[in-house]
Amino acid sequence: MNYQIEWLDAQHVHAVCPRLCDILTAVVMQNASVGFMLPVTAEAAHTYWQGVADAVGRGHKHIVVVRNVHGVVVGTAQIEQAASANGQHRAEVMKVLVHPDVQRQGVGTLLMHSIDAFARARGWRLLILDTKLGDGGEQLYARCGWIKFGEVPDYAYSPDGTLAGTSFWYKLLT
């Protein structure tokens, strides 16, 4: 299937907010540990994405989406440059979310390659992220050239209320 990558400004985040809420809810229903607990309310999801739009508008965060051939957003990821003066060469990747209907169809890989290109264009040389231990994201990040540098057991609650470990990853851009 053909997909289109699009970096969004704050106005466009607001415009696709309902679909971003759908994706967030769907991945949390799969027990993805992305900061939300079950049940995810529509209000909580909406509030989260409005906060992302505000951060994008201030230039603190950047968000990319993948659209399918029908123009429907099917995946998203965010990147944020480190705030400290001595960390301007690095950024954190967060909320890599792919709708369950299209997982394992290359959407995650497209998101990660797009993040790499975006970071390189800004001169950022180091990317970091974390993910739930044992999640499919670990396989994705390894395939995309990321290096796992640690694990912490019982780091966060999964949406179903069980404690889960987290793995930490980095990628050096050359």
C-alpha positions as CSV (number, residue, x, y, z in Angstrom):
1,M,0.0,0.0,0.0
2,N,1.2,3.5,-0.7
3,Y,1.6,5.9,2.2
4,Q,2.2,9.6,2.5
5,I,4.4,11.2,5.2
6,E,3.3,14.6,6.5
7,W,4.8,16.9,9.1
8,L,2.0,18.8,10.8
9,D,1.8,22.4,12.1
10,A,-0.4,23.1,15.1
11,Q,-3.5,23.9,13.0
12,H,-3.2,20.5,11.2
13,V,-2.8,18.7,14.5
14,H,-6.1,20.2,15.6
15,A,-7.6,19.2,12.2
16,V,-6.7,15.6,12.6
17,C,-7.2,15.4,16.3
18,P,-10.2,13.0,16.1
19,R,-8.2,10.5,14.2
20,L,-5.2,10.9,16.5
21,C,-7.5,10.2,19.4
22,D,-8.8,7.0,17.6
23,I,-5.2,5.8,17.1
24,L,-4.2,6.5,20.7
25,T,-7.2,4.7,22.0
26,A,-6.7,1.8,19.7
27,V,-3.1,1.2,20.8
28,V,-3.9,1.6,24.5
29,M,-6.7,-1.0,24.0
30,Q,-3.9,-3.3,22.9
31,N,-2.1,-2.6,26.2
32,A,0.5,-0.3,24.7
33,S,2.2,1.6,27.5
34,V,2.1,5.2,26.2
35,G,1.1,7.0,29.3
36,F,-2.6,6.2,29.5
37,M,-4.6,3.7,31.6
38,L,-7.8,1.8,30.6
39,P,-10.3,3.0,30.0
40,V,-9.1,5.9,27.9
41,T,-11.7,8.6,27.9
42,A,-12.3,10.7,24.8
43,E,-11.7,13.7,26.9
44,A,-8.3,12.5,28.1
45,A,-7.2,11.7,24.5
46,H,-8.5,15.0,23.2
47,T,-6.7,16.9,26.0
48,Y,-3.5,15.1,25.3
49,W,-3.5,15.9,21.5
50,Q,-4.5,19.6,22.2
51,G,-1.4,19.8,24.4
52,V,0.7,18.3,21.6
53,A,-0.8,20.9,19.2
54,D,0.1,23.7,21.6
55,A,3.7,22.4,21.9
56,V,4.0,22.2,18.1
57,G,2.7,25.7,17.9
58,R,5.4,26.9,20.3
59,G,8.1,25.0,18.3
60,H,8.9,22.7,21.2
61,K,7.7,19.5,19.6
62,H,7.4,18.2,16.0
63,I,4.8,15.6,14.9
64,V,4.8,13.5,11.8
65,V,1.9,11.4,10.5
66,V,1.5,8.7,7.9
67,R,-1.6,8.8,5.7
68,N,-3.0,5.9,3.6
69,V,-4.1,6.2,0.0
70,H,-7.4,7.5,1.2
71,G,-5.8,10.3,3.2
72,V,-6.6,8.8,6.5
73,V,-4.0,9.1,9.2
74,V,-2.8,5.6,10.2
75,G,0.3,6.4,12.3
76,T,2.2,9.1,14.1
77,A,5.4,9.9,16.0
78,Q,6.8,12.9,17.8
79,I,10.3,14.3,18.3
80,E,11.5,17.0,20.7
81,Q,14.9,18.5,21.0
82,A,16.6,18.5,24.3
83,A,16.0,21.7,26.2
84,S,19.4,21.9,27.9
85,A,22.2,24.1,26.5
86,N,24.6,21.1,26.4
87,G,22.1,18.8,24.8
88,Q,21.2,20.7,21.6
89,H,22.6,17.9,19.5
90,R,20.1,15.4,20.7
91,A,16.3,14.8,20.7
92,E,13.8,12.4,22.1
93,V,11.4,10.4,20.0
94,M,8.0,9.7,21.6
95,K,4.6,8.3,21.0
96,V,5.3,6.2,17.9
97,L,1.8,5.0,17.4
98,V,0.5,2.9,14.5
99,H,-3.2,1.9,14.2
100,P,-3.6,-1.8,14.9
101,D,-5.3,-2.2,11.5
102,V,-2.0,-1.4,9.7
103,Q,0.6,-2.6,12.1
104,R,3.4,-4.7,10.5
105,Q,2.8,-3.1,7.1
106,G,5.7,-0.7,7.1
107,V,4.1,2.3,8.7
108,G,6.4,2.3,11.8
109,T,9.4,2.0,9.5
110,L,8.3,5.0,7.5
111,L,7.8,7.0,10.7
112,M,11.2,6.1,12.0
113,H,13.0,6.9,8.7
114,S,11.1,10.2,8.5
115,I,12.2,11.0,12.1
116,D,15.8,10.3,11.2
117,A,15.7,12.6,8.1
118,F,14.0,15.4,10.1
119,A,16.7,15.1,12.9
120,R,19.6,15.0,10.4
121,A,18.2,18.1,8.6
122,R,18.4,20.0,12.0
123,G,21.9,18.8,12.8
124,W,20.7,16.6,15.7
125,R,23.1,13.7,16.0
126,L,21.7,11.6,18.8
127,L,18.2,10.3,19.2
128,I,16.8,8.5,22.3
129,L,13.5,6.7,23.1
130,D,12.0,4.2,25.5
131,T,9.4,1.5,25.0
132,K,7.6,-1.2,26.9
133,L,9.9,-4.2,27.3
134,G,8.8,-7.0,25.0
135,D,6.6,-4.8,22.8
136,G,6.7,-4.9,19.0
137,G,8.4,-1.6,19.1
138,E,11.6,-3.2,20.2
139,Q,11.7,-5.2,17.0
140,L,10.9,-2.1,14.9
141,Y,13.7,0.0,16.6
142,A,16.3,-2.8,16.2
143,R,15.4,-3.1,12.5
144,C,15.8,0.6,12.1
145,G,19.3,0.7,13.5
146,W,18.6,1.7,17.0
147,I,20.7,0.3,19.9
148,K,19.2,-0.9,23.1
149,F,21.3,0.3,26.1
150,G,19.3,-0.7,29.1
151,E,16.2,-2.1,30.7
152,V,14.4,-1.2,33.9
153,P,11.9,-3.6,35.4
154,D,8.5,-2.4,36.7
155,Y,9.1,1.0,35.2
156,A,5.5,1.9,34.4
157,Y,2.0,0.5,34.6
158,S,0.6,-1.0,31.4
159,P,-3.0,0.2,30.6
160,D,-4.4,-2.9,32.2
161,G,-2.8,-2.1,35.5
162,T,0.1,-4.5,35.5
163,L,3.7,-3.3,36.0
164,A,5.9,-3.6,33.0
165,G,9.6,-3.1,32.3
166,T,10.9,-0.5,29.9
167,S,13.8,-0.7,27.4
168,F,15.9,2.4,26.5
169,W,17.3,2.9,23.0
170,Y,19.5,5.3,21.1
171,K,20.6,6.0,17.6
172,L,23.6,8.0,16.5
173,L,23.0,9.8,13.2
174,T,26.0,10.3,11.0
